[in-house]
């Protein structure tokens, strides 16, 4: 969407300050039921609309916020649901979604700032994805990743110039994130231990609690029962010369 406004002479003047009036309209959807504001924004996020630090939403092609006049931060495109479709449990943070997904989240957020060209980042990546999968069913923490090639994060929270840069934003203490010093050589156990020390979340317990749902989702119990039934139906093959 976008804006126009009526001038003193009756004509219409364009302007970023009133973009919401319709001047940037590119498509129209008619729905059979009234959508919540959250639903509307969710539909527009993949199209590139962005939210400023003042909390105002802006059109994809705007370089300046219509309300606060702040410049749009460097940011990659938000994926649907802010999730990595290739890795279960991993949240993708961008420059524009950082405030919403990290600072305003009602969860602990464990985030790594990295880049594809960084060897240490690539060394850490499999263990980070493993941690995200292990905690996918744990609702009190978010395991997140942000690509520093495509995104700009607030200097107040990430003043460092090195990557990988791993920090834990603890619920209730988001203004003072706790840095993880392990770097790219950190093991899965070291990451899990650090998280437990600062939040009390035990990865082993989270995996055990999530296992029944995991089995149900993949149909493991049904598969095992099918194997047992097949084994009972199939006659036992005896070795040559074996009697009894």
C-alpha positions in Angstrom: 0.0 0.0 0.0 1.0 3.7 -0.2 -0.3 7.2 -0.1 -1.6 10.4 -1.7 -3.0 13.5 -0.1 -5.1 16.4 -1.3 -3.3 19.6 -1.7 -4.5 23.2 -1.1 -5.8 23.5 -4.7 -7.7 20.3 -4.6 -5.0 18.2 -6.4 -3.3 15.2 -4.9 0.3 15.3 -3.6 2.4 12.1 -3.1 4.4 11.7 0.0 6.0 9.1 2.2 4.2 10.5 5.3 0.8 9.2 4.0 1.8 6.1 2.1 -0.9 4.0 3.8 -3.7 5.8 1.9 -3.3 3.6 -1.1 -0.8 5.3 -3.5 1.5 2.2 -3.4 -1.2 -0.3 -4.0 0.1 -3.2 -6.1 -2.5 -6.0 -5.5 -5.9 -6.4 -4.0 -7.2 -9.4 -2.1 -10.8 -9.9 -1.1 -11.5 -12.2 1.8 -14.7 -13.8 3.1 -13.9 -12.9 6.7 -12.3 -10.0 8.5 -8.6 -10.4 9.1 -6.8 -9.4 12.3 -4.2 -6.8 12.0 -1.5 -9.4 12.7 -2.8 -11.5 9.8 -2.6 -8.5 7.4 1.0 -7.7 8.4 1.9 -11.4 8.1 0.6 -11.4 4.5 2.7 -8.3 3.6 5.9 -9.2 5.4 7.1 -11.6 2.5 6.6 -8.6 0.1 9.2 -6.6 1.9 7.3 -4.1 4.2 9.4 -3.1 7.1 9.0 -1.8 10.7 11.0 1.1 12.1 12.3 1.5 15.6 9.4 3.8 16.2 7.1 0.8 15.6 5.7 2.2 12.3 5.2 -0.1 9.2 6.5 1.1 5.9 6.2 0.0 2.2 8.8 -2.2 0.7 10.3 0.6 -1.5 10.5 3.3 1.2 14.0 4.2 2.3 12.8 6.4 5.2 10.1 5.8 7.9 7.0 7.9 7.3 6.6 8.5 11.1 10.1 8.9 12.6 12.0 9.8 9.4 14.7 7.3 10.3 16.6 5.6 7.4 15.8 2.0 6.7 18.4 -0.4 8.1 20.2 -2.9 5.9 18.1 -6.0 6.0 17.6 -9.3 4.2 14.2 -10.6 3.3 12.1 -12.1 6.1 11.3 -15.7 5.3 7.7 -17.0 5.9 7.2 -17.6 9.6 10.8 -16.3 10.2 11.8 -20.0 10.0 14.6 -21.7 8.2 12.7 -24.2 6.0 15.8 -26.5 5.8 16.5 -26.8 9.6 13.8 -27.6 12.2 13.6 -25.2 15.1 16.0 -22.5 13.6 14.7 -18.9 13.5 16.0 -16.5 10.9 16.5 -13.0 12.2 17.0 -10.0 9.8 17.9 -6.4 10.5 14.3 -5.4 10.4 13.0 -8.2 12.6 15.7 -8.1 15.2 13.6 -5.9 17.6 10.5 -8.0 17.2 12.1 -11.5 17.3 14.8 -10.8 19.8 14.3 -7.7 22.0 10.5 -7.9 22.2 10.2 -11.7 22.3 8.8 -13.3 25.5 11.4 -16.0 25.3 15.2 -16.3 25.8 16.9 -15.8 22.5 20.2 -17.5 21.7 21.5 -16.0 18.4 24.6 -16.3 16.3 25.7 -13.5 13.9 27.6 -15.2 11.0 28.4 -15.1 7.3 28.7 -17.7 4.5 32.3 -16.7 3.7 33.5 -17.2 7.3 35.3 -20.5 7.9 34.7 -20.4 11.6 31.0 -19.7 11.1 30.7 -22.7 8.8 32.4 -24.9 11.3 29.9 -23.8 14.0 26.9 -24.1 11.7 26.2 -27.9 12.0 26.3 -27.8 15.8 24.1 -24.7 15.9 21.5 -26.4 13.6 21.7 -29.5 15.8 21.0 -27.3 18.9 18.0 -25.7 17.2 16.6 -29.1 16.3 17.1 -30.5 19.8 15.2 -27.5 21.3 12.5 -27.2 18.6 9.8 -28.2 21.1 11.1 -26.1 23.9 8.8 -23.1 24.0 10.9 -20.9 26.4 13.8 -20.3 24.1 14.5 -19.4 20.5 17.6 -20.5 18.6 18.3 -17.9 15.9 20.7 -17.0 13.2 21.4 -13.8 11.4 23.4 -13.3 8.2 25.7 -10.3 8.6 26.3 -10.1 4.9 22.7 -9.1 4.3 21.8 -7.5 7.6 22.8 -4.7 9.9 22.2 -5.1 13.7 22.1 -2.3 16.3 25.6 -1.4 17.4 24.4 -1.2 21.0 23.9 -5.0 21.1 26.6 -6.1 18.5 29.5 -3.6 18.7 32.0 -6.3 18.0 33.7 -6.6 14.6 34.3 -10.4 14.6 32.1 -13.4 13.6 30.8 -15.8 14.6 29.3 -13.7 17.3 27.1 -15.7 19.7 25.0 -14.0 22.3 22.2 -15.0 24.7 19.4 -12.5 25.2 17.8 -13.6 28.6 14.2 -12.8 29.1 13.9 -9.8 31.5 17.5 -8.8 30.8 17.5 -8.2 27.0 19.4 -4.9 27.3 22.4 -6.8 28.5 23.0 -9.9 26.4 25.5 -12.5 27.6 28.3 -13.2 25.1 29.4 -16.8 24.4 33.1 -17.0 24.1 33.4 -20.4 22.4 33.6 -19.2 18.8 33.5 -21.5 15.8 35.2 -24.3 17.7 32.5 -24.7 20.3 31.0 -28.2 20.6 27.3 -29.0 20.9 27.9 -29.9 24.6 29.5 -26.5 25.3 26.6 -24.6 23.7 24.1 -26.7 25.6 26.0 -26.2 28.9 26.2 -22.4 28.4 22.4 -22.2 27.8 21.6 -24.3 30.8 23.9 -22.3 33.1 22.2 -19.0 32.2 18.6 -20.1 31.7 18.1 -23.5 33.4 17.0 -25.1 30.2 18.3 -28.6 29.9 18.8 -29.8 26.3 18.6 -33.5 27.4 15.3 -33.0 29.2 13.9 -31.1 26.2 14.8 -33.9 23.8 13.2 -36.5 26.2 10.0 -34.5 26.5 9.8 -34.0 22.8 10.5 -37.6 21.8 6.9 -39.0 22.1 5.6 -36.2 19.8 8.5 -36.9 17.4 7.6 -40.6 17.3 3.9 -39.7 16.6 4.8 -37.2 13.9 7.0 -39.7 12.0 4.7 -42.7 12.8 7.6 -44.6 14.4 5.4 -46.7 16.7 3.1 -47.7 13.8 6.2 -48.6 11.8 7.6 -50.8 14.5 4.3 -52.5 15.0 4.1 -53.2 11.3 7.6 -54.8 11.5 6.6 -57.0 14.4 3.5 -58.2 12.6 5.5 -58.9 9.4 8.0 -60.9 11.4 5.3 -63.0 13.0 3.7 -63.8 9.7 6.9 -64.8 8.0 8.0 -68.4 8.6 11.3 -68.9 10.3 14.1 -69.8 7.9 16.2 -72.7 9.1 19.8 -73.1 8.2 20.7 -76.1 6.0 21.1 -79.2 8.1 19.4 -77.7 11.2 16.7 -79.8 12.8 14.0 -79.2 15.5 
